[in-house]
């Protein structure tokens, strides 16, 4: 990073609400306590049996998770500690994954998260999102389906899947698609 990048990083960090992991923990505890107080001792059926940390992860918003990544990135670049960067990417991906809800897509919905997990070198988590028993994806945005299937095929070293994935991707690329999709 050059001096201009460092100044921008510092400016962005100084505008952030949270400056330390301890401040994030305090906020998480506050959110959890407020939630429990609002329930008045009554736990909804769908939340019964959850451990405290599981309940907290169910009620957090995406905006509650971003500070973990922001603080990790800032501190890793300031201290030139790229193990810390890997750790923050790992933590962010694991926390964020718990927030997903069901949708009309199959496991291709995780494609963006899988790319983020590659950045954090979290292959085990990629295998959780793209489980081998689920096979190739079929339902979702065509770009995500193509990319997911290529990754799944290579991840599990399945040559039959790889041939199918390449054929579908080549067909997709030859269609009239946006310049953005072509570039990616």
Backbone as a chain_set.jsonl record, in Angstrom:
{"seq": "XXXXXXXXXXXXXXXXXXXXXXXXXXXXXXXXXXXXXXXXXXXXXXXXXXXXXXXXXXXXXXXXXXXXXXXXXXXXXXXXXXXXXXXXXXXXXXXXXXXXXXXXXXXXXXXXXXXXXXXXXXXXXXXXXXXXXXXXXXXXXXXXXXXXXXXXXXXXXXXXXXXXXXXXXXXXXXXXXXXXXXXX", "coords": {"N": [[0.842, -1.18, 0.0], [0.512, 2.197, -0.813], [1.268, 5.57, 0.405], [-0.983, 7.136, -0.08], [-3.068, 5.262, -0.216], [-2.955, 4.3, 2.402], [-3.669, 6.586, 3.841], [-6.324, 6.869, 2.96], [-7.41, 4.47, 3.938], [-7.115, 4.937, 6.704], [-8.791, 7.18, 6.974], [-11.31, 6.073, 6.294], [-11.506, 4.164, 8.313], [-11.553, 5.798, 10.585], [-14.023, 6.966, 10.273], [-15.689, 4.896, 10.807], [-17.986, 3.19, 12.972], [-17.206, 1.374, 14.966], [-14.187, 0.646, 16.691], [-12.7, -1.334, 17.78], [-12.438, -4.862, 18.546], [-13.413, -5.432, 21.051], [-15.313, -3.4, 21.408], [-17.183, -4.196, 19.563], [-17.958, -6.671, 20.63], [-19.174, -5.75, 22.986], [-21.371, -4.418, 21.897], [-22.71, -6.566, 20.69], [-23.429, -8.037, 22.976], [-25.135, -6.194, 24.166], [-27.191, -6.051, 22.209], [-28.131, -8.679, 22.339], [-29.055, -8.817, 25.031], [-31.068, -6.831, 24.983], [-32.824, -7.995, 23.158], [-33.569, -10.351, 24.544], [-34.804, -9.124, 26.745], [-36.932, -7.827, 25.462], [-38.431, -10.019, 24.699], [-39.43, -10.862, 27.068], [-39.01, -13.174, 28.611], [-40.283, -15.122, 27.147], [-39.622, -17.439, 24.76], [-39.64, -17.655, 21.305], [-40.984, -20.375, 19.369], [-39.402, -21.214, 17.13], [-36.889, -20.524, 17.947], [-36.291, -21.902, 20.179], [-34.223, -24.058, 22.08], [-31.842, -23.237, 21.019], [-28.411, -22.377, 21.506], [-26.93, -19.673, 23.384], [-25.1, -18.145, 21.77], [-25.889, -19.005, 19.239], [-28.478, -18.04, 19.1], [-27.947, -15.294, 19.221], [-26.604, -14.97, 16.763], [-28.708, -15.401, 15.056], [-30.219, -13.107, 15.324], [-28.639, -10.96, 14.645], [-27.748, -8.397, 12.282], [-26.579, -7.913, 8.853], [-25.118, -5.563, 8.902], [-24.143, -5.602, 11.452], [-22.123, -7.399, 11.342], [-20.165, -6.548, 9.531], [-18.289, -4.739, 10.827], [-16.387, -6.466, 12.028], [-14.868, -7.375, 9.887], [-13.952, -4.892, 8.884], [-12.373, -3.846, 11.025], [-10.469, -5.85, 11.232], [-9.221, -5.756, 8.683], [-8.168, -3.142, 8.716], [-6.409, -3.228, 10.99], [-4.684, -5.296, 10.206], [-3.38, -4.261, 7.954], [-2.209, -1.996, 9.034], [-0.382, -3.084, 10.819], [0.986, -4.78, 9.267], [0.328, -7.472, 9.291], [-0.557, -10.249, 7.967], [-1.61, -12.66, 8.626], [-3.501, -11.991, 10.475], [-5.27, -10.683, 8.746], [-6.167, -12.867, 7.228], [-7.41, -14.263, 9.317], [-9.467, -12.48, 10.012], [-10.997, -12.44, 7.677], [-11.775, -15.107, 7.648], [-13.321, -15.24, 10.055], [-15.314, -13.33, 9.5], [-16.558, -14.494, 7.226], [-17.595, -16.864, 8.338], [-19.34, -15.878, 10.314], [-21.102, -14.385, 8.748], [-22.285, -16.276, 7.082], [-24.147, -17.557, 8.669], [-26.308, -15.883, 8.629], [-27.867, -16.178, 6.407], [-30.901, -16.648, 4.631], [-33.415, -18.874, 3.404], [-34.026, -19.14, -0.118], [-35.194, -18.836, -3.506], [-33.163, -19.995, -4.851], [-30.667, -22.551, -5.493], [-27.719, -24.088, -4.133], [-25.988, -22.371, -5.479], [-26.31, -19.853, -4.622], [-24.407, -19.273, -2.772], [-22.129, -18.53, -4.095], [-20.714, -16.002, -4.192], [-19.9, -15.807, -1.537], [-18.271, -18.02, -1.437], [-16.124, -17.212, -3.029], [-15.139, -15.208, -1.356], [-14.375, -16.839, 0.745], [-12.299, -18.237, -0.449], [-10.45, -16.169, -0.472], [-9.918, -16.044, 2.212], [-8.784, -18.485, 2.549], [-10.333, -20.734, 3.279], [-11.087, -23.584, 2.779], [-12.457, -25.782, 3.838], [-14.866, -24.648, 4.634], [-15.869, -23.82, 2.211], [-16.368, -26.281, 1.091], [-18.449, -26.991, 2.717], [-20.488, -25.241, 1.947], [-20.665, -25.823, -0.767], [-21.389, -28.654, -0.942], [-20.412, -31.933, -1.797], [-22.313, -33.933, -2.134], [-24.522, -32.532, -2.96], [-24.115, -32.045, -5.574], [-23.929, -30.55, -8.863], [-24.981, -27.141, -9.402], [-28.208, -25.88, -10.37], [-30.289, -24.106, -10.339], [-30.803, -20.761, -10.356], [-29.184, -17.517, -10.718], [-27.759, -17.305, -13.893], [-25.026, -16.738, -14.274], [-23.975, -17.178, -11.688], [-24.565, -19.896, -11.454], [-22.967, -21.024, -13.489], [-20.318, -20.272, -12.631], [-20.286, -21.394, -10.051], [-20.574, -24.117, -10.648], [-18.234, -24.65, -12.09], [-16.325, -24.234, -10.093], [-17.144, -26.183, -8.19], [-16.743, -28.53, -9.69], [-13.946, -28.503, -10.053], [-13.101, -28.425, -7.411], [-13.868, -30.902, -6.375], [-12.598, -32.499, -8.14], [-13.904, -33.716, -10.328], [-14.208, -34.993, -13.345], [-16.311, -35.462, -15.148], [-18.328, -33.716, -14.265], [-16.892, -31.38, -14.685], [-16.582, -31.266, -17.489], [-19.304, -30.978, -18.224], [-19.834, -28.545, -16.96], [-18.073, -26.756, -18.227], [-19.107, -26.844, -20.837], [-21.688, -25.752, -20.446], [-20.966, -23.228, -19.511], [-19.518, -22.191, -21.709], [-21.615, -22.025, -23.551], [-23.189, -20.146, -22.231], [-21.501, -17.865, -22.268], [-21.413, -17.333, -24.975], [-23.919, -16.378, -25.451], [-26.045, -13.455, -25.675], [-24.988, -11.36, -23.399], [-24.45, -9.189, -20.567], [-21.786, -6.749, -20.578], [-20.49, -6.649, -18.155], [-20.934, -9.223, -17.031], [-19.548, -10.728, -18.944], [-16.949, -9.805, -18.546], [-16.394, -10.618, -15.983]], "CA": [[0.0, 0.0, 0.0], [1.269, 3.444, -0.795], [0.816, 6.522, 1.426], [-2.341, 7.584, -0.409], [-3.964, 4.18, 0.2], [-2.959, 4.253, 3.866], [-4.483, 7.724, 4.302], [-7.725, 6.529, 2.687], [-7.771, 3.438, 4.9], [-7.267, 5.595, 8.006], [-9.994, 8.02, 6.906], [-12.471, 5.202, 6.346], [-11.563, 3.552, 9.642], [-11.945, 6.826, 11.552], [-15.456, 7.215, 10.102], [-16.422, 3.696, 11.227], [-18.562, 3.274, 14.313], [-16.474, 0.528, 15.916], [-12.736, 0.757, 16.532], [-12.036, -2.499, 18.368], [-13.249, -6.066, 18.693], [-14.115, -5.313, 22.332], [-16.509, -2.568, 21.231], [-18.166, -5.025, 18.843], [-18.481, -7.628, 21.613], [-20.094, -5.021, 23.864], [-22.594, -4.175, 21.134], [-23.398, -7.857, 20.545], [-24.028, -8.352, 24.275], [-26.252, -5.261, 24.325], [-28.261, -6.495, 21.305], [-28.666, -9.927, 22.89], [-29.823, -8.505, 26.246], [-32.284, -6.118, 24.581], [-33.7, -8.979, 22.534], [-34.119, -11.19, 25.618], [-35.724, -8.286, 27.521], [-38.131, -7.617, 24.645], [-39.218, -11.263, 24.691], [-40.06, -11.013, 28.373], [-38.915, -14.551, 29.081], [-40.954, -16.023, 26.213], [-38.79, -17.73, 23.595], [-40.434, -18.169, 20.182], [-40.766, -21.796, 19.067], [-38.309, -21.447, 16.183], [-35.605, -20.203, 18.576], [-36.101, -22.767, 21.346], [-33.168, -25.052, 21.964], [-30.602, -22.65, 20.522], [-27.452, -21.875, 22.483], [-26.936, -18.202, 23.384], [-24.398, -17.601, 20.607], [-26.705, -19.299, 18.06], [-29.585, -17.076, 19.135], [-27.391, -13.992, 18.844], [-26.331, -14.964, 15.325], [-29.995, -15.331, 14.349], [-30.821, -11.77, 15.415], [-27.728, -9.939, 14.12], [-27.915, -7.94, 10.904], [-25.315, -7.841, 8.117], [-24.37, -4.381, 9.354], [-23.489, -5.938, 12.718], [-21.002, -8.287, 11.049], [-19.13, -5.822, 8.772], [-17.188, -4.18, 11.614], [-15.351, -7.47, 12.252], [-14.014, -7.315, 8.707], [-13.316, -3.573, 8.81], [-11.315, -3.74, 12.04], [-9.413, -6.79, 10.853], [-8.473, -5.226, 7.536], [-7.409, -1.968, 9.165], [-5.301, -3.623, 11.869], [-3.706, -6.123, 9.489], [-2.556, -3.417, 7.1], [-1.426, -1.089, 9.882], [0.684, -3.827, 11.483], [1.569, -5.657, 8.254], [0.071, -8.816, 9.814], [-1.517, -10.82, 7.035], [-2.309, -13.754, 9.312], [-4.684, -11.321, 11.023], [-6.19, -10.481, 7.623], [-6.769, -14.174, 6.967], [-8.3, -14.57, 10.442], [-10.679, -11.651, 9.968], [-11.796, -12.952, 6.561], [-12.333, -16.372, 8.123], [-14.382, -14.942, 11.029], [-16.388, -12.636, 8.793], [-17.289, -15.45, 6.397], [-18.337, -17.791, 9.193], [-20.448, -15.145, 10.927], [-22.051, -13.954, 7.717], [-22.98, -17.442, 6.545], [-25.273, -17.902, 9.538], [-27.404, -14.934, 8.446], [-28.612, -16.427, 5.173], [-32.233, -17.229, 4.663], [-33.735, -19.662, 2.218], [-34.519, -18.37, -1.251], [-35.553, -19.686, -4.619], [-31.944, -20.507, -5.481], [-30.016, -23.681, -4.844], [-26.469, -23.72, -3.471], [-25.23, -21.337, -6.211], [-26.48, -18.591, -3.892], [-23.203, -19.069, -1.976], [-20.978, -18.308, -4.965], [-19.946, -14.839, -3.75], [-19.27, -16.155, -0.26], [-17.201, -18.969, -1.737], [-14.979, -16.41, -3.473], [-14.596, -14.59, -0.148], [-13.707, -17.899, 1.515], [-11.003, -18.471, -1.093], [-9.56, -15.108, 0.0], [-9.537, -16.408, 3.576], [-8.218, -19.832, 2.494], [-11.212, -21.568, 4.102], [-11.572, -24.629, 1.87], [-13.453, -26.606, 4.536], [-16.154, -23.953, 4.616], [-16.332, -23.881, 0.821], [-16.94, -27.617, 0.926], [-19.738, -27.021, 3.427], [-21.47, -24.545, 1.111], [-20.762, -26.583, -2.015], [-21.223, -30.052, -0.548], [-20.309, -32.827, -2.952], [-23.572, -34.672, -2.305], [-25.505, -31.673, -3.635], [-23.816, -32.048, -6.999], [-23.858, -29.258, -9.556], [-26.134, -26.263, -9.207], [-29.082, -25.804, -11.544], [-31.337, -23.117, -10.167], [-30.282, -19.491, -9.886], [-28.652, -16.62, -11.734], [-26.937, -18.13, -14.79], [-23.613, -16.488, -14.001], [-23.641, -17.89, -10.453], [-24.623, -21.331, -11.732], [-21.751, -21.372, -14.249], [-19.127, -20.152, -11.778], [-20.384, -22.392, -8.98], [-20.338, -25.453, -11.19], [-16.806, -24.766, -12.4], [-15.622, -24.376, -8.808], [-17.505, -27.494, -7.624], [-16.081, -29.557, -10.499], [-12.509, -28.504, -9.76], [-12.939, -28.709, -5.985], [-14.007, -32.345, -6.161], [-11.834, -33.173, -9.201], [-14.853, -34.569, -11.035], [-14.028, -34.654, -14.759], [-17.624, -35.452, -15.82], [-18.936, -32.428, -13.917], [-16.113, -30.31, -15.306], [-16.978, -31.211, -18.903], [-20.654, -30.401, -18.269], [-19.747, -27.141, -16.534], [-17.416, -25.998, -19.293], [-20.058, -26.745, -21.956], [-22.742, -24.797, -20.061], [-20.33, -21.905, -19.424], [-19.255, -21.739, -23.087], [-22.92, -21.65, -24.116], [-23.58, -18.908, -21.556], [-20.65, -16.768, -22.734], [-21.751, -17.037, -26.371], [-25.213, -15.689, -25.483], [-25.976, -12.004, -25.5], [-24.963, -11.057, -21.961], [-23.901, -7.867, -20.285], [-20.319, -6.632, -20.585], [-20.032, -6.96, -16.803], [-20.872, -10.687, -16.893], [-18.471, -11.214, -19.789], [-15.677, -9.439, -17.934], [-16.178, -11.432, -14.783]], "C": [[0.886, 1.243, 0.0], [0.652, 4.399, 0.231], [-0.609, 6.992, 1.186], [-3.375, 6.533, 0.029], [-4.075, 4.114, 1.716], [-3.797, 5.392, 4.431], [-5.97, 7.445, 4.098], [-8.216, 5.479, 3.679], [-8.005, 4.045, 6.282], [-8.527, 6.46, 8.048], [-11.252, 7.166, 7.035], [-12.628, 4.575, 7.728], [-12.031, 4.572, 10.677], [-13.422, 7.179, 11.455], [-16.314, 6.036, 10.569], [-16.886, 3.836, 12.669], [-17.74, 2.516, 15.349], [-14.982, 0.568, 15.616], [-11.991, -0.454, 17.103], [-13.006, -3.677, 18.435], [-14.018, -6.012, 20.01], [-15.375, -4.465, 22.214], [-17.605, -3.326, 20.472], [-18.79, -6.033, 19.805], [-19.493, -6.961, 22.525], [-21.425, -4.77, 23.169], [-23.39, -5.468, 20.967], [-24.104, -8.244, 21.845], [-25.245, -7.47, 24.515], [-27.446, -5.697, 23.469], [-28.932, -7.743, 21.862], [-29.547, -9.65, 24.11], [-31.12, -7.787, 25.908], [-33.302, -7.074, 23.969], [-34.368, -9.847, 23.594], [-35.112, -10.404, 26.466], [-37.032, -8.069, 26.762], [-39.023, -8.851, 24.615], [-39.915, -11.499, 26.019], [-40.063, -12.449, 28.878], [-39.584, -15.569, 28.176], [-40.064, -16.223, 24.984], [-39.671, -18.278, 22.484], [-40.035, -19.618, 19.846], [-39.545, -22.036, 18.181], [-36.925, -21.139, 16.766], [-35.32, -21.078, 19.796], [-35.009, -23.788, 21.062], [-31.851, -24.511, 21.429], [-29.709, -22.237, 21.689], [-27.444, -20.351, 22.364], [-26.267, -17.613, 22.151], [-25.192, -17.868, 19.325], [-27.885, -18.334, 17.963], [-29.096, -15.696, 18.707], [-27.161, -13.913, 17.342], [-27.619, -14.904, 14.505], [-30.561, -13.91, 14.328], [-29.91, -10.656, 14.914], [-28.065, -9.607, 12.671], [-26.566, -7.987, 10.203], [-24.465, -6.677, 8.616], [-23.695, -4.611, 10.701], [-22.232, -6.767, 12.502], [-19.851, -7.541, 10.364], [-18.003, -5.26, 9.629], [-16.066, -5.176, 11.912], [-14.35, -7.432, 11.101], [-13.252, -5.988, 8.647], [-12.154, -3.438, 9.782], [-10.152, -4.661, 11.689], [-8.568, -6.287, 9.705], [-7.592, -4.063, 7.972], [-6.186, -2.389, 9.983], [-4.254, -4.46, 11.136], [-2.811, -5.276, 8.588], [-1.691, -2.456, 7.917], [-0.224, -1.801, 10.511], [1.417, -4.769, 10.53], [1.464, -7.133, 8.671], [-0.999, -9.481, 8.95], [-2.143, -12.115, 7.549], [-3.591, -13.186, 9.919], [-5.719, -11.073, 9.921], [-6.903, -11.782, 7.293], [-7.773, -14.528, 8.064], [-9.587, -13.749, 10.391], [-11.579, -12.073, 8.812], [-12.496, -14.251, 6.962], [-13.522, -16.104, 9.053], [-15.58, -14.285, 10.362], [-17.232, -13.613, 7.971], [-18.136, -16.39, 7.237], [-19.533, -17.097, 9.841], [-21.523, -14.813, 9.905], [-22.873, -15.118, 7.174], [-24.221, -17.774, 7.362], [-26.484, -17.008, 9.311], [-28.283, -15.24, 7.236], [-29.958, -17.056, 5.431], [-32.427, -18.046, 3.4], [-34.245, -18.737, 1.117], [-34.896, -19.34, -2.347], [-34.355, -20.294, -5.322], [-31.481, -21.786, -4.793], [-28.68, -23.2, -4.286], [-25.596, -22.752, -4.267], [-25.343, -19.983, -5.522], [-25.222, -18.259, -3.071], [-21.982, -18.686, -2.794], [-20.109, -17.126, -4.504], [-19.223, -15.136, -2.447], [-18.117, -17.134, -0.465], [-15.947, -18.218, -2.193], [-14.325, -15.729, -2.276], [-13.868, -15.618, 0.705], [-12.378, -18.294, 0.881], [-9.996, -17.421, -0.617], [-9.07, -15.408, 1.415], [-8.985, -17.822, 3.684], [-9.011, -20.823, 3.346], [-11.881, -22.636, 3.234], [-12.627, -25.501, 2.545], [-14.833, -25.964, 4.495], [-16.741, -23.924, 3.203], [-16.986, -25.234, 0.574], [-18.264, -27.765, 1.671], [-20.823, -26.365, 2.565], [-21.723, -25.288, -0.191], [-20.505, -28.058, -1.709], [-21.275, -30.962, -1.778], [-21.63, -33.559, -3.208], [-24.676, -33.843, -2.966], [-25.28, -31.609, -5.141], [-23.706, -30.642, -7.567], [-25.111, -28.444, -9.285], [-26.936, -26.186, -10.503], [-29.994, -24.589, -11.523], [-30.743, -21.828, -9.596], [-29.839, -18.624, -11.044], [-27.653, -17.408, -12.579], [-25.445, -17.963, -14.54], [-23.167, -17.254, -12.761], [-23.623, -19.398, -10.668], [-23.353, -21.764, -12.455], [-20.517, -21.357, -13.357], [-19.135, -21.209, -10.677], [-20.038, -23.772, -9.49], [-18.878, -25.668, -11.572], [-15.996, -24.986, -11.119], [-15.877, -25.759, -8.205], [-16.771, -28.606, -8.366], [-14.6, -29.653, -10.182], [-12.245, -28.886, -8.304], [-12.957, -30.216, -5.717], [-13.329, -33.18, -7.254], [-12.697, -34.183, -9.967], [-14.838, -34.181, -12.515], [-15.355, -34.629, -15.521], [-18.328, -34.129, -15.542], [-18.211, -31.284, -14.612], [-16.466, -30.162, -16.783], [-18.354, -30.571, -19.056], [-20.608, -28.901, -17.966], [-19.121, -26.264, -17.605], [-18.373, -25.804, -20.461], [-21.146, -25.715, -21.653], [-22.174, -23.379, -20.014], [-20.033, -21.352, -20.81], [-20.55, -21.291, -23.759], [-23.373, -20.309, -23.533], [-22.802, -17.709, -22.112], [-20.995, -16.36, -24.17], [-23.103, -16.339, -26.512], [-24.988, -14.184, -25.391], [-26.108, -11.734, -24.002], [-24.306, -9.706, -21.759], [-22.372, -7.892, -20.328], [-19.744, -6.987, -19.215], [-19.888, -8.478, -16.634], [-19.757, -11.272, -17.744], [-17.113, -10.961, -19.142], [-15.372, -10.309, -16.732], [-15.875, -12.842, -15.205]], "O": [[1.879, 1.319, 0.724], [-0.362, 4.079, 0.851], [-1.359, 7.221, 2.134], [-4.424, 6.875, 0.576], [-5.161, 3.897, 2.255], [-4.549, 5.197, 5.385], [-6.784, 7.752, 4.968], [-9.325, 5.592, 4.201], [-8.98, 3.707, 6.954], [-9.246, 6.466, 9.047], [-12.157, 7.5, 7.8], [-13.738, 4.466, 8.249], [-12.826, 4.237, 11.555], [-14.017, 7.637, 12.43], [-17.53, 6.169, 10.709], [-16.254, 4.515, 13.478], [-17.596, 2.971, 16.483], [-14.562, 0.53, 14.459], [-10.78, -0.577, 16.922], [-14.224, -3.506, 18.388], [-15.15, -6.491, 20.085], [-16.39, -4.767, 22.841], [-18.795, -3.123, 20.709], [-20.005, -6.231, 19.799], [-20.547, -7.529, 22.812], [-22.485, -4.896, 23.783], [-24.615, -5.461, 21.09], [-25.238, -8.722, 21.822], [-26.269, -7.941, 25.01], [-28.58, -5.711, 23.947], [-30.159, -7.851, 21.857], [-30.652, -10.182, 24.215], [-32.164, -8.096, 26.482], [-34.5, -6.97, 24.234], [-35.58, -10.06, 23.557], [-36.145, -10.94, 26.866], [-38.112, -8.122, 27.351], [-40.244, -8.732, 24.516], [-40.884, -12.255, 26.088], [-41.028, -12.885, 29.506], [-39.463, -16.771, 28.414], [-39.79, -15.271, 24.254], [-40.379, -19.264, 22.69], [-38.883, -20.013, 20.026], [-38.75, -22.94, 18.437], [-35.907, -21.457, 16.151], [-34.237, -21.006, 20.377], [-34.891, -24.308, 19.952], [-30.853, -25.231, 21.387], [-30.197, -21.802, 22.732], [-27.899, -19.802, 21.36], [-26.799, -16.683, 21.545], [-25.172, -17.042, 18.412], [-28.239, -17.874, 16.877], [-29.755, -15.012, 17.924], [-27.486, -12.905, 16.714], [-27.612, -14.408, 13.378], [-31.302, -13.552, 13.412], [-30.356, -9.518, 14.771], [-28.599, -10.437, 11.936], [-25.526, -8.087, 10.855], [-23.246, -6.792, 8.737], [-22.767, -3.884, 11.054], [-21.37, -6.832, 13.379], [-18.685, -7.865, 10.593], [-16.849, -5.297, 9.2], [-14.909, -4.774, 12.035], [-13.139, -7.454, 11.317], [-12.048, -5.969, 8.389], [-11.077, -2.972, 9.41], [-8.988, -4.287, 11.835], [-7.341, -6.378, 9.742], [-6.409, -4.009, 7.635], [-5.067, -1.961, 9.702], [-3.062, -4.343, 11.42], [-1.615, -5.545, 8.472], [-0.567, -2.144, 7.526], [0.826, -1.192, 10.711], [2.349, -5.467, 10.928], [2.374, -7.928, 8.439], [-2.195, -9.297, 9.175], [-3.106, -12.611, 6.965], [-4.64, -13.829, 9.879], [-6.917, -11.238, 10.151], [-8.119, -11.792, 7.1], [-8.858, -15.034, 7.777], [-10.667, -14.258, 10.691], [-12.802, -12.066, 8.952], [-13.668, -14.458, 6.647], [-14.6, -16.669, 8.865], [-16.726, -14.646, 10.631], [-18.462, -13.568, 8.01], [-19.278, -16.681, 6.88], [-20.62, -17.67, 9.908], [-22.715, -14.95, 10.178], [-24.046, -14.943, 6.842], [-25.229, -18.22, 6.814], [-27.582, -17.34, 9.757], [-29.333, -14.621, 7.062], [-30.126, -17.883, 6.327], [-31.671, -17.908, 2.438], [-34.822, -17.685, 1.392], [-34.913, -20.551, -2.125], [-34.517, -21.035, -6.291], [-31.858, -22.065, -3.655], [-28.529, -22.013, -3.996], [-24.546, -22.344, -3.771], [-24.565, -19.072, -5.804], [-24.999, -17.101, -2.717], [-20.897, -18.53, -2.235], [-18.887, -17.255, -4.437], [-18.064, -14.758, -2.274], [-17.113, -17.082, 0.245], [-14.837, -18.556, -1.785], [-13.099, -15.675, -2.185], [-12.851, -15.303, 1.322], [-11.434, -18.647, 1.588], [-8.83, -17.737, -0.384], [-7.943, -15.067, 1.772], [-8.742, -18.309, 4.788], [-8.43, -21.65, 4.049], [-13.087, -22.591, 2.99], [-13.589, -25.916, 1.899], [-15.843, -26.651, 4.341], [-17.957, -23.995, 3.024], [-18.031, -25.321, -0.072], [-19.105, -28.579, 1.289], [-21.939, -26.875, 2.468], [-22.859, -25.371, -0.659], [-19.518, -28.633, -2.169], [-22.092, -30.765, -2.678], [-22.015, -33.775, -4.357], [-25.653, -34.396, -3.471], [-26.153, -31.171, -5.89], [-23.43, -29.68, -6.851], [-26.169, -28.992, -8.978], [-26.403, -26.401, -11.592], [-30.419, -24.103, -12.571], [-30.239, -21.818, -8.473], [-30.083, -18.947, -12.206], [-26.795, -18.103, -12.035], [-24.688, -18.933, -14.589], [-22.119, -17.901, -12.766], [-22.766, -20.096, -10.127], [-22.731, -22.757, -12.078], [-19.756, -22.324, -13.332], [-18.114, -21.841, -10.404], [-19.298, -24.514, -8.845], [-18.348, -26.764, -11.393], [-15.095, -25.824, -11.079], [-14.944, -26.429, -7.762], [-16.236, -29.522, -7.741], [-14.056, -30.75, -10.055], [-11.279, -29.588, -8.005], [-12.16, -30.73, -4.932], [-13.467, -34.403, -7.291], [-12.295, -35.319, -10.217], [-15.397, -33.15, -12.892], [-15.503, -33.843, -16.456], [-18.858, -33.494, -16.454], [-18.839, -30.331, -15.074], [-16.631, -29.044, -17.271], [-18.548, -29.717, -19.921], [-21.261, -28.098, -18.633], [-19.589, -25.154, -17.858], [-18.445, -24.71, -21.021], [-21.485, -24.898, -22.51], [-22.839, -22.432, -20.436], [-20.268, -20.171, -21.067], [-20.567, -20.28, -24.461], [-23.876, -19.447, -24.254], [-23.387, -16.662, -22.391], [-20.884, -15.19, -24.534], [-23.404, -15.773, -27.563], [-23.896, -13.714, -25.073], [-27.186, -11.861, -23.421], [-23.685, -9.155, -22.669], [-21.753, -8.938, -20.136], [-18.654, -7.552, -19.117], [-18.861, -8.962, -16.158], [-19.087, -12.213, -17.32], [-16.23, -11.817, -19.191], [-14.224, -10.687, -16.498], [-15.657, -13.706, -14.356]]}, "num_chains": 1, "name": "protein.A"}
